Amino acid sequence: MSVRDFGRVNAHAFRHTFGSQSVARDVLIDVVQKVLGHVSLQTTTIYVQAEKQRVVEEVARYYAGVAAQKTSNA
């Protein structure tokens, strides 16, 4: 996020960032649930799904770079 985008951030975005980063850093999901004040653990698992999606995207980007490097070296 750039400084220019900071003005568009709201409380929900900060909560979502906290939830996603906490899950990414292996904070237990029930702890994240309590901090965010979710009654349902199912609501909190949204952040787990977001983290899984981020991992898939990062791995795909890595392998795309590897493939591009092999092509340019060939």
C-alpha positions, 0 to 999 in steps of 0.5 A: 500500500502506498502513502497515496492509498492510505486515505482510502483505508478504513477500519475494516481494511485494518482488521482484515490486514491484521487477520490475514497477517496474524494467520500468515504468522501462525497465530492460532485461529481461535486467538485471531477469532477472539481478537477480532471479536468474531462469534463464529470461527467460520467467519475467522476462517475467511482469513485462512482462505485468504492466506491460502490464496496468497500462497498459491499466487506467490508460488505461481508467480515464482514458477512463472519467473523460473520458467521465464528465466529458463526461456531467456537462458535457452 
